[in-house]
């Protein structure tokens, strides 16, 4: 049974974008399938996702943070500078409605997504650096996300910064701490290591539930204003990838770390943004819709970018082989 679950988990991790997209489309036609993912249930699902991340953290991961402080600072600055400001700029340049703008800015102000670690692995990036960046941005989120939202959106919407701080603390930091405690206590046991192989699949299923829940509640709104929302989400995500990569170039990172910081900056924890939008902006359903669209697109685009990086590697290797043949 465990082997079967591990195989399913590996399949879900490999085909995350396709699976999330299928769930979103399927839920639009059968809204009741994920109608149960609302309110506290939605919050609990995100907590489970963060728990799976915490269960993979080891002492070595925190040693990485200590051994590469300058890299982590560069990554955190890029994460919490580029994405919020890109979102703020796009809201004004595109003339996005207030509700959509709030959702896009909320995505931009959230920490990096857990799935970015998988994408970094797929494109031969620096996985340790990826985990470190995700950890740092998540730990900083209880302070940075409410502060940035209050600063960027406070003039047009009522932002409950204290409430948002509490929500992020409960939904992210506590589950991660609990998962790390589990790993510290049971990490050396073979049975625990076998269970860990199932965790990526559980994280993907959790993300699918969150996306399904939002589509179930706001499917009609997604279709009605989908083009406008998608344009904002697409540009926000794409510019994040580009500026993240350029920040790696400016910092003189090696190729593997340039790819990692590009993915880390561009891929946000849109699942967290979806939960926060539903809880703190209940009168703005389009804010949750923008976050949900980001959930789907970030997974798809991250996989596409990883594939582009791998194709570039294959092209370079092929060119070098041909040049050696000419000699």
Beta strands, then each sheet from edge to edge (+ up, - down):
end
